[in-house]
Amino acid sequence: MPEGDTVFRTATKLREALVGRTLTRCDVRVPRYAAVDLTGQVVDEVLSRGKHLFIRVGAASIHSHLKMDGSWVIGSFRGPQHRIRIVLGTADTVAFGIDLGVLEVLERAHDQDAVAHLGPDLLGPDWDPQLAKANLMAEPDRELSDVLLDQRVMAGVGNVYANELCFVLGRLPDSRVGDLSDPLRAVQRARDMLWLNRNRANRIITGNTRRGQQFWVYGRAAEPCRRCRTPIKRDDTGERIRYWCPNCQR
């Protein structure tokens, strides 16, 4: 599931493959942008902002969001061609945007307008824990899990991290965010989790690198809690699946 750390790694991969190189191929398979051709222009920069990606080429900026199933593939793609939404080629390699939830070509000078609504980027140079804390507590009656997933609060947390954060904080996903005893600690833990995983292909939250031991609660319904052995609960009645330990979380 793409979250802020996934997008950060994707930006790194695209940066290494494309920046400083001249495009020899540009095929945007979105009707609105089908006439866009950036061939002959140099890729200047690749940025990640929360779950958003920007590939800056001359006066243009290619903005993408992976949503649930999207990805960028470097080198070759052997899957169905209809899944490809954009192809960017250089003399050395080619990048395919696959199943992208959002793909648009913007004016570079104004590309950040697309993410102006986001809170502080957990993996960005503008990370501001005090602002994230203020955003977190702005609506104290909201459910904790919902607030953690709100990209206007802080950008980068998805459902995996939201569930794991609730466990680490000892709070139920549906508890009031206003009941957090130390909201600054909450946003700092969110930052730490993503930062430590920003360069890992496989996320590790527990500190245990063994296969199947990386998460506290996510994806572990009915399995024993790693701390108290109480079976982990799961609720999938809402938009997002929630996992929690009924003993360790209150």
MIFIKE-17563 format. One line per field, with one value per residue: residue in one letter; x, y, z of N, C-alpha, C in turn. Coordinates in steps of 0.2 Angstrom, whole numbers, plus 5000, padded with zeros to 4 digits. Atoms other than C-alpha are relative to their C-alpha. Example, Ala and Ser with C-alpha at 12.3 -4.5 7.8 and 13.67 -1.06 7.14 Angstrom:
MIFIKE-17563
paza	[a, s]
n.px	[5004, 4996]
n.py	[4994, 4994]
n.pz	[5000, 4999]
ca.px	[5062, 5068]
ca.py	[4978, 4995]
ca.pz	[5039, 5036]
c.px	[5004, 4996]
c.py	[5006, 5005]
c.pz	[5000, 5003]
END
This chain:
MIFIKE-17563
paza	[m, p, e, g, d, t, v, f, r, t, a, t, k, l, r, e, a, l, v, g, r, t, l, t, r, c, d, v, r, v, p, r, y, a, a, v, d, l, t, g, q, v, v, d, e, v, l, s, r, g, k, h, l, f, i, r, v, g, a, a, s, i, h, s, h, l, k, m, d, g, s, w, v, i, g, s, f, r, g, p, q, h, r, i, r, i, v, l, g, t, a, d, t, v, a, f, g, i, d, l, g, v, l, e, v, l, e, r, a, h, d, q, d, a, v, a, h, l, g, p, d, l, l, g, p, d, w, d, p, q, l, a, k, a, n, l, m, a, e, p, d, r, e, l, s, d, v, l, l, d, q, r, v, m, a, g, v, g, n, v, y, a, n, e, l, c, f, v, l, g, r, l, p, d, s, r, v, g, d, l, s, d, p, l, r, a, v, q, r, a, r, d, m, l, w, l, n, r, n, r, a, n, r, i, i, t, g, n, t, r, r, g, q, q, f, w, v, y, g, r, a, a, e, p, c, r, r, c, r, t, p, i, k, r, d, d, t, g, e, r, i, r, y, w, c, p, n, c, q, r]
n.px	[5004, 4996, 5001, 4995, 4993, 5000, 5000, 4993, 4995, 5002, 4997, 4993, 4999, 5001, 4995, 4994, 5001, 5002, 4997, 4994, 5000, 5004, 5005, 5000, 5007, 5005, 5007, 5005, 5006, 5006, 5002, 4999, 4993, 4997, 4995, 4994, 4994, 4995, 4994, 4995, 4999, 4996, 5003, 4996, 5001, 5006, 5002, 5006, 5003, 5005, 5001, 5000, 4993, 4999, 4995, 5000, 4996, 5001, 5005, 5005, 4999, 5005, 5002, 5003, 5001, 5001, 5007, 4999, 4996, 4995, 4993, 4996, 4995, 4994, 4996, 5004, 5007, 5003, 5007, 5005, 4999, 5005, 4998, 4995, 5003, 4995, 4994, 4994, 4994, 4994, 4996, 4998, 5005, 5007, 5004, 5008, 5004, 5005, 5006, 5000, 5007, 5000, 4995, 5001, 4994, 5001, 4995, 4995, 5000, 5006, 5001, 5001, 5007, 5003, 4999, 5000, 5004, 4997, 4996, 4992, 4998, 4996, 4994, 4997, 4995, 5004, 5004, 5001, 5004, 5005, 5006, 5003, 5004, 5006, 5004, 5002, 5005, 5005, 5007, 4998, 5005, 4999, 4996, 4993, 4998, 5002, 4996, 4993, 5000, 5001, 4994, 5000, 4997, 4993, 5001, 4996, 5003, 5005, 5003, 4995, 4997, 5005, 5001, 4994, 5000, 5005, 4998, 4994, 5002, 5005, 5007, 5005, 5001, 5006, 5000, 5000, 4993, 4999, 4999, 4992, 4997, 4994, 5000, 4994, 4997, 5003, 4998, 4993, 5000, 5002, 4994, 4995, 5002, 4999, 4993, 4996, 5002, 5000, 4996, 5001, 5005, 5005, 5001, 4999, 5002, 4999, 4993, 4998, 4999, 5002, 5006, 5006, 5000, 4999, 5006, 5003, 5007, 5002, 5000, 4999, 5006, 5001, 4993, 4998, 4996, 4993, 4999, 5004, 5003, 5007, 5001, 5001, 5006, 5000, 5006, 4999, 5006, 5000, 4997, 4993, 4999, 4997, 4997, 4998, 4999, 5005, 4997, 4994, 5003, 5005]
n.py	[4994, 4994, 4995, 4995, 5003, 5003, 4995, 4998, 5004, 5000, 4994, 5001, 5004, 4996, 4995, 5003, 5003, 4995, 4993, 4998, 5003, 4997, 5005, 5002, 5003, 4997, 5002, 4999, 5004, 4997, 4996, 4993, 4998, 5005, 4996, 4998, 5004, 4996, 5003, 4995, 4996, 5003, 5001, 4996, 5001, 5005, 4998, 5004, 4996, 5005, 5006, 4997, 5000, 4995, 5001, 4994, 5000, 4994, 4996, 5004, 5004, 5006, 5001, 5007, 5002, 5007, 5003, 5006, 5005, 4997, 5000, 4998, 5006, 4998, 5005, 5003, 5002, 5005, 5001, 4998, 4993, 4995, 4997, 4995, 4993, 4996, 5003, 4995, 5004, 4997, 5005, 5006, 5004, 4998, 5001, 5001, 4999, 5005, 5000, 4994, 4998, 4993, 4998, 4993, 4996, 4993, 4995, 5001, 4994, 5000, 5007, 5001, 4998, 5007, 5003, 4995, 5002, 5005, 4998, 5001, 5007, 5004, 5002, 4994, 4995, 4995, 5003, 4996, 5004, 4995, 4999, 5006, 5001, 4996, 5002, 5006, 4999, 4994, 5002, 5005, 5006, 5004, 5007, 5000, 5003, 4995, 4994, 5002, 5001, 4993, 4998, 4993, 5000, 5001, 5004, 5006, 5006, 5004, 5005, 5005, 4996, 4998, 5006, 5001, 4994, 5000, 5005, 4997, 4995, 5003, 4998, 5003, 4996, 4995, 4995, 4993, 4998, 4996, 5003, 5001, 4996, 4997, 5000, 4999, 5006, 5004, 4998, 5002, 5007, 5001, 4998, 5005, 5006, 4999, 4998, 5006, 5005, 4996, 5004, 5007, 5003, 5004, 4996, 5003, 4995, 5003, 5001, 5007, 5001, 5007, 5000, 5001, 4997, 4993, 4995, 5002, 5002, 4999, 5007, 5006, 5001, 5006, 5003, 4997, 4994, 5001, 4998, 5003, 5006, 5000, 5000, 4993, 4999, 4997, 4997, 4998, 4998, 4993, 5000, 5003, 5005, 4998, 5006, 4998, 5005, 4998, 4999, 4995, 4993, 4998]
n.pz	[5000, 5000, 4995, 5001, 5001, 5007, 5005, 5000, 5003, 5007, 5002, 5001, 5006, 5006, 5000, 5002, 5007, 5004, 4999, 5004, 5006, 5005, 5002, 5007, 5001, 4995, 5003, 4994, 5003, 4997, 5006, 4999, 5001, 5005, 5004, 4996, 5002, 4996, 5003, 5001, 4994, 4995, 4994, 4996, 4992, 4998, 4993, 4997, 4995, 4998, 5005, 5007, 5004, 5005, 5004, 5003, 5006, 5003, 4997, 4998, 4994, 5000, 4994, 4999, 4994, 5001, 4997, 4997, 5004, 5004, 4999, 5006, 5001, 5004, 5004, 5005, 4997, 5004, 4999, 5005, 5002, 4998, 4994, 5001, 5001, 5002, 5001, 5001, 5002, 5001, 5004, 4996, 4997, 5001, 4994, 5001, 4995, 5001, 4996, 4996, 4998, 5003, 5005, 5003, 5002, 4998, 5001, 4995, 4995, 4995, 4998, 4993, 4999, 5000, 4993, 4996, 4995, 4996, 4994, 5001, 5003, 4995, 5003, 5003, 4997, 4996, 4994, 4994, 4995, 4996, 5005, 5001, 4993, 5000, 5005, 4997, 4995, 5002, 4999, 4995, 4999, 5005, 4999, 5001, 5006, 5005, 5000, 5002, 5007, 5003, 5003, 4998, 4993, 5002, 5007, 5001, 4996, 5003, 4995, 4996, 4995, 4995, 4996, 4995, 4995, 4994, 4996, 4996, 4995, 4995, 5000, 5004, 5007, 4999, 4995, 5001, 5000, 4995, 4994, 5000, 4995, 5002, 5007, 5003, 5000, 5005, 5007, 5001, 5002, 5007, 5003, 4999, 5003, 5007, 5002, 4999, 5006, 5006, 5005, 5000, 5004, 4996, 4993, 4994, 4994, 4993, 4999, 5002, 5007, 5002, 5004, 4996, 4993, 5001, 4998, 4993, 5001, 5006, 5004, 4995, 4996, 4997, 4998, 4994, 5000, 4998, 4993, 4995, 5003, 5002, 5007, 5004, 5003, 5006, 5002, 5007, 5001, 5002, 5006, 4999, 4995, 4994, 4996, 4994, 4995, 4995, 4993, 4999, 5002, 4996]
ca.px	[5000, 5008, 5011, 5023, 5039, 5034, 5032, 5049, 5058, 5049, 5055, 5073, 5072, 5065, 5078, 5092, 5085, 5079, 5087, 5099, 5094, 5086, 5069, 5069, 5051, 5036, 5019, 5005, 4990, 4977, 4966, 4967, 4986, 4988, 4996, 5009, 5026, 5041, 5054, 5070, 5069, 5079, 5072, 5077, 5070, 5059, 5050, 5039, 5027, 5017, 5010, 5012, 5026, 5032, 5043, 5049, 5054, 5057, 5042, 5031, 5028, 5021, 5011, 5006, 4998, 4999, 4982, 4980, 4988, 4999, 5018, 5032, 5043, 5060, 5068, 5054, 5035, 5028, 5011, 4995, 4998, 4982, 4989, 5002, 4997, 5013, 5030, 5046, 5061, 5079, 5094, 5098, 5082, 5063, 5050, 5032, 5019, 5007, 4989, 4992, 4977, 4981, 4991, 4992, 5004, 5005, 5014, 5030, 5028, 5012, 5014, 5014, 4996, 4991, 4997, 4994, 4981, 4993, 5000, 5019, 5027, 5033, 5048, 5051, 5063, 5048, 5043, 5036, 5031, 5023, 5012, 5008, 5003, 4992, 4984, 4982, 4972, 4962, 4946, 4948, 4932, 4937, 4943, 4961, 4963, 4954, 4964, 4981, 4975, 4970, 4983, 4979, 4985, 5002, 5006, 5012, 5002, 4992, 4982, 4997, 5005, 4989, 4985, 5003, 5003, 4987, 4995, 5012, 5002, 4991, 4975, 4960, 4958, 4941, 4946, 4945, 4961, 4958, 4961, 4980, 4990, 5005, 5001, 5018, 5025, 5012, 5017, 5036, 5032, 5024, 5039, 5051, 5041, 5041, 5059, 5066, 5057, 5060, 5074, 5067, 5058, 5049, 5042, 5048, 5039, 5042, 5061, 5061, 5067, 5061, 5047, 5030, 5036, 5037, 5020, 5012, 4994, 4992, 4986, 4986, 4968, 4965, 4984, 4991, 4997, 5016, 5015, 5001, 4995, 4977, 4970, 4971, 4954, 4949, 4935, 4932, 4915, 4921, 4931, 4948, 4952, 4956, 4967, 4970, 4974, 4959, 4970, 4985, 4974, 4962]
ca.py	[5000, 5016, 5028, 5043, 5032, 5023, 5039, 5045, 5030, 5031, 5049, 5044, 5030, 5042, 5055, 5043, 5037, 5054, 5070, 5078, 5068, 5073, 5065, 5055, 5049, 5057, 5048, 5054, 5042, 5054, 5061, 5079, 5079, 5067, 5082, 5085, 5081, 5086, 5076, 5086, 5094, 5090, 5083, 5095, 5089, 5075, 5080, 5070, 5079, 5068, 5055, 5066, 5066, 5080, 5077, 5094, 5096, 5113, 5124, 5109, 5098, 5080, 5078, 5060, 5052, 5033, 5031, 5013, 5003, 5015, 5014, 5020, 5006, 5009, 4999, 4988, 4983, 4967, 4969, 4974, 4990, 4998, 5000, 5012, 5030, 5038, 5034, 5044, 5038, 5044, 5037, 5026, 5020, 5022, 5025, 5019, 5026, 5012, 5013, 5031, 5037, 5055, 5061, 5079, 5090, 5107, 5123, 5121, 5139, 5134, 5115, 5117, 5124, 5105, 5101, 5118, 5110, 5097, 5098, 5097, 5083, 5070, 5066, 5084, 5098, 5108, 5096, 5106, 5096, 5111, 5114, 5096, 5095, 5110, 5103, 5086, 5094, 5107, 5096, 5086, 5076, 5068, 5049, 5047, 5036, 5048, 5062, 5053, 5049, 5067, 5073, 5091, 5087, 5080, 5072, 5054, 5043, 5029, 5015, 5004, 5018, 5024, 5007, 5005, 5023, 5020, 5004, 5013, 5027, 5015, 5022, 5014, 5020, 5027, 5036, 5055, 5063, 5076, 5063, 5061, 5065, 5070, 5075, 5081, 5064, 5057, 5067, 5064, 5045, 5047, 5056, 5043, 5028, 5035, 5042, 5025, 5016, 5029, 5018, 5001, 4991, 4981, 4992, 4987, 4995, 4983, 4983, 4964, 4961, 4943, 4940, 4941, 4950, 4968, 4975, 4976, 4975, 4979, 4963, 4952, 4950, 4936, 4933, 4936, 4953, 4954, 4962, 4954, 4939, 4945, 4942, 4957, 4964, 4969, 4981, 4983, 4991, 5009, 5015, 5009, 4993, 4995, 4983, 4985, 4976, 4977, 4976, 4987, 5001, 5011]
ca.pz	[5000, 4995, 5009, 5011, 5013, 4996, 4987, 4994, 4988, 4971, 4970, 4973, 4960, 4947, 4952, 4949, 4932, 4925, 4932, 4921, 4906, 4890, 4886, 4870, 4872, 4881, 4879, 4891, 4889, 4897, 4884, 4892, 4890, 4875, 4865, 4878, 4871, 4882, 4870, 4869, 4886, 4901, 4917, 4930, 4947, 4955, 4971, 4983, 4994, 5005, 4993, 4978, 4965, 4954, 4939, 4933, 4915, 4908, 4911, 4914, 4930, 4929, 4944, 4950, 4964, 4967, 4976, 4981, 4966, 4957, 4954, 4943, 4935, 4928, 4914, 4907, 4911, 4905, 4911, 4901, 4891, 4896, 4913, 4907, 4909, 4905, 4897, 4899, 4890, 4889, 4879, 4894, 4901, 4902, 4916, 4916, 4926, 4930, 4936, 4943, 4953, 4947, 4932, 4926, 4917, 4926, 4924, 4934, 4942, 4950, 4953, 4972, 4971, 4969, 4987, 4995, 5006, 5014, 5031, 5035, 5025, 5037, 5025, 5019, 5022, 5029, 5043, 5057, 5072, 5081, 5066, 5064, 5083, 5081, 5066, 5075, 5089, 5079, 5080, 5097, 5095, 5079, 5079, 5081, 5066, 5055, 5060, 5057, 5039, 5036, 5024, 5029, 5047, 5041, 5024, 5022, 5034, 5026, 5034, 5039, 5048, 5056, 5063, 5070, 5077, 5087, 5094, 5099, 5107, 5117, 5110, 5101, 5082, 5087, 5102, 5103, 5097, 5110, 5123, 5118, 5133, 5123, 5105, 5101, 5105, 5093, 5078, 5082, 5082, 5065, 5059, 5066, 5059, 5041, 5042, 5048, 5033, 5020, 5011, 5015, 5003, 5017, 5032, 5049, 5064, 5078, 5075, 5071, 5054, 5053, 5040, 5047, 5063, 5056, 5062, 5079, 5073, 5055, 5045, 5061, 5065, 5077, 5080, 5097, 5102, 5103, 5120, 5129, 5118, 5117, 5100, 5088, 5083, 5066, 5059, 5041, 5042, 5038, 5023, 5030, 5039, 5057, 5068, 5087, 5103, 5115, 5130, 5126, 5118, 5127]
c.px	[5004, 4999, 5006, 5007, 5000, 5001, 5007, 5005, 4999, 5003, 5008, 5002, 4999, 5006, 5006, 5000, 5000, 5004, 5006, 5000, 4995, 4994, 5000, 4993, 4996, 4993, 4995, 4994, 4994, 4998, 5001, 5007, 5003, 5004, 5006, 5006, 5006, 5007, 5005, 5002, 5003, 4996, 5004, 5000, 4994, 4999, 4995, 4998, 4994, 5000, 5000, 5007, 5000, 5006, 5001, 5004, 4999, 4995, 4994, 5002, 4995, 4998, 4996, 4998, 4998, 4993, 5002, 5004, 5005, 5007, 5003, 5005, 5005, 5003, 4995, 4993, 4997, 4993, 4995, 5001, 4995, 5001, 5005, 4997, 5005, 5007, 5005, 5006, 5006, 5005, 5002, 4995, 4993, 4996, 4993, 4996, 4994, 4994, 5000, 4993, 4999, 5006, 4998, 5006, 4998, 5005, 5004, 4999, 4995, 4998, 4998, 4993, 4996, 5000, 5000, 4996, 5003, 5003, 5007, 5001, 5005, 5007, 5003, 5004, 4996, 4997, 5000, 4996, 4995, 4994, 4996, 4996, 4994, 4994, 4996, 4994, 4995, 4993, 5000, 4995, 5000, 5004, 5007, 5003, 4999, 5004, 5007, 5000, 4998, 5006, 5001, 5003, 5008, 5000, 5005, 4997, 4995, 4997, 5004, 5002, 4995, 4998, 5006, 5001, 4995, 5003, 5006, 4998, 4995, 4993, 4996, 5000, 4994, 5000, 5001, 5007, 5001, 5002, 5008, 5003, 5007, 5000, 5006, 5004, 4997, 5002, 5008, 5000, 4998, 5006, 5005, 4998, 5002, 5008, 5005, 4999, 5001, 5005, 4999, 4995, 4994, 5000, 5002, 4998, 5002, 5008, 5003, 5000, 4998, 4993, 4994, 5000, 5001, 4995, 4998, 4993, 4998, 5000, 5000, 4994, 5000, 5007, 5001, 5004, 5007, 5002, 4996, 4996, 4993, 4999, 4998, 4993, 5000, 4993, 5001, 4993, 5000, 5004, 5007, 4999, 5004, 5002, 5002, 5000, 4995, 5002, 5005, 4998, 4994, 4996]
c.py	[5006, 5005, 5005, 4997, 4997, 5005, 5003, 4996, 5000, 5007, 4999, 4996, 5004, 5005, 4997, 4998, 5006, 5007, 5001, 4997, 5003, 4995, 4999, 4998, 5003, 4998, 5000, 4997, 5002, 5004, 5008, 5002, 4996, 5004, 5002, 4996, 5004, 4997, 5006, 5004, 4996, 4999, 5003, 4998, 4995, 5002, 4995, 5005, 4996, 4994, 5002, 5000, 5005, 4999, 5007, 5000, 5007, 5005, 4996, 4996, 4994, 4998, 4993, 4999, 4992, 4997, 4993, 4995, 5003, 4999, 5003, 4994, 5003, 4994, 4996, 4998, 4995, 4999, 5003, 5007, 5005, 5002, 5006, 5007, 5005, 4997, 5006, 4997, 5005, 4995, 4994, 4996, 5003, 4999, 5000, 5002, 4996, 5001, 5006, 5002, 5007, 5001, 5006, 5003, 5008, 5005, 5000, 5006, 4999, 4993, 4999, 5002, 4993, 4997, 5006, 4998, 4995, 5003, 4999, 4993, 4997, 4998, 5006, 5005, 5005, 4997, 5005, 4997, 5004, 5001, 4994, 4999, 5005, 4998, 4993, 5002, 5005, 4998, 4994, 4995, 4995, 4993, 5001, 4998, 5004, 5006, 4999, 4999, 5006, 5003, 5008, 5001, 4999, 4995, 4994, 4994, 4997, 4996, 4996, 5004, 5003, 4995, 4999, 5006, 4999, 4995, 5003, 5005, 4997, 5002, 4996, 5005, 5004, 5004, 5007, 5002, 5005, 4997, 4998, 5004, 5004, 5000, 5002, 4994, 4996, 5002, 4999, 4993, 4999, 5001, 4994, 4993, 5001, 5001, 4993, 4995, 5003, 4997, 4993, 4998, 4996, 5004, 4995, 5005, 4997, 5000, 4993, 4999, 4993, 5001, 4998, 5003, 5008, 5005, 4998, 4998, 4999, 4993, 4994, 4999, 4993, 4997, 5004, 5006, 4999, 5002, 4996, 4993, 5000, 5000, 5007, 5000, 5003, 5003, 5002, 5003, 5007, 5000, 4997, 4994, 5002, 4994, 5003, 4994, 5003, 5001, 5005, 5007, 5002, 5006]
c.pz	[5000, 5005, 4999, 4999, 4993, 4995, 5000, 4997, 4992, 4997, 4999, 4994, 4994, 4999, 4997, 4993, 4995, 5000, 4996, 4993, 4995, 4998, 4992, 4998, 5006, 4997, 5006, 4998, 5005, 4995, 5001, 4998, 4994, 4995, 5003, 4997, 5003, 4997, 4999, 5006, 5005, 5006, 5005, 5008, 5001, 5007, 5002, 5005, 5003, 4996, 4993, 4997, 4995, 4996, 4996, 4994, 4996, 5004, 5002, 5007, 4999, 5007, 5000, 5007, 4999, 5002, 5003, 4996, 4995, 5001, 4994, 5000, 4995, 4996, 4995, 5004, 4995, 5001, 4995, 4998, 5002, 5007, 5000, 4999, 4998, 4999, 4999, 4999, 4999, 4996, 5004, 5003, 4999, 5006, 4998, 5006, 5000, 5005, 5005, 5001, 4997, 4996, 4997, 4998, 5002, 4998, 5006, 5005, 5005, 5002, 5007, 5002, 5001, 5007, 5005, 5007, 5005, 5006, 4999, 4998, 5005, 4998, 4997, 5004, 5004, 5006, 5006, 5005, 5004, 4996, 5000, 5007, 5000, 4995, 5003, 5005, 4999, 5001, 5005, 5000, 4994, 5002, 4998, 4993, 4994, 4999, 4997, 4992, 4996, 4997, 5001, 5007, 4999, 4994, 5000, 5003, 4996, 5005, 5004, 5006, 5005, 5005, 5005, 5005, 5006, 5005, 5004, 5005, 5005, 4999, 4994, 4993, 5001, 5006, 4998, 4999, 5005, 5007, 5000, 5006, 4998, 4992, 4996, 4999, 4994, 4993, 4999, 4999, 4993, 4996, 5000, 4996, 4992, 4998, 5000, 4994, 4993, 4994, 5001, 4996, 5004, 5007, 5006, 5006, 5007, 5002, 4999, 4993, 4997, 4996, 5004, 5007, 5000, 5003, 5007, 4999, 4993, 4996, 5004, 5003, 5002, 5003, 5007, 5000, 5002, 5007, 5005, 4998, 4999, 4993, 4997, 4997, 4993, 4998, 4993, 4998, 4997, 4993, 5000, 5006, 5006, 5004, 5007, 5005, 5005, 5007, 5001, 4998, 5003, 4996]
END
